[in-house]
Amino acid sequence: MATQDSSFSSSPSQSPNKALRVAIYARVSTDMQSVDMQLDSLRQYGGNRGWTIQQVYSDQGISGAKVKRPALDQLMSDARKRKFDCVLVWAFDRFARSTFTVVAAFGRSVPPIEYSPQ
């Protein structure tokens, strides 16, 4: 389930009239499983915070160890285009199996986003 570290605010500083734009990424390893529980939980998490769900990406029946995943590849492409401000995942391992994979993916693809305190 999505969790929040108490040392961070629930949303980065945004202009008062602009909701945080989020993408949701869900993944299950086999075709016998469903992403529905992950998606329901993440939609509720974002909705409770007033965030705007820009896009939902899901890979079904694809191992997290695989480098190429169609929905994740599209998410990364859209991240480079800044179509959303952050990504919600139900658990870290739904996105990647290691910290190295995350750092490698975002380190080469997405320039840092800077938020100005209001």
HUKA-V608796 format. One record per residue. N is the residue number from 1. BURIAL is 1 if it has 24 or more other ideal C-beta (glycine too) atoms within 12 Angstrom, else 0. Layout:
N;BURIAL + N;BURIAL
//
This chain:
1;0 + 2;1 + 3;0 + 4;0 + 5;0 + 6;0 + 7;0 + 8;0 + 9;0 + 10;0 + 11;1 + 12;0 + 13;0 + 14;1 + 15;0 + 16;0 + 17;0 + 18;0 + 19;0 + 20;1 + 21;1 + 22;1 + 23;1 + 24;1 + 25;1 + 26;1 + 27;1 + 28;1 + 29;0 + 30;0 + 31;0 + 32;0 + 33;0 + 34;0 + 35;1 + 36;0 + 37;0 + 38;1 + 39;1 + 40;0 + 41;0 + 42;1 + 43;1 + 44;0 + 45;1 + 46;1 + 47;0 + 48;0 + 49;0 + 50;0 + 51;1 + 52;1 + 53;1 + 54;1 + 55;1 + 56;1 + 57;1 + 58;1 + 59;1 + 60;0 + 61;0 + 62;1 + 63;0 + 64;1 + 65;0 + 66;0 + 67;0 + 68;0 + 69;1 + 70;0 + 71;1 + 72;1 + 73;0 + 74;0 + 75;1 + 76;1 + 77;0 + 78;1 + 79;1 + 80;0 + 81;0 + 82;0 + 83;0 + 84;1 + 85;1 + 86;1 + 87;1 + 88;1 + 89;1 + 90;1 + 91;0 + 92;0 + 93;0 + 94;1 + 95;1 + 96;1 + 97;0 + 98;0 + 99;0 + 100;0 + 101;0 + 102;1 + 103;0 + 104;0 + 105;1 + 106;0 + 107;0 + 108;0 + 109;0 + 110;1 + 111;0 + 112;0 + 113;0 + 114;0 + 115;0 + 116;0 + 117;0 + 118;0
//
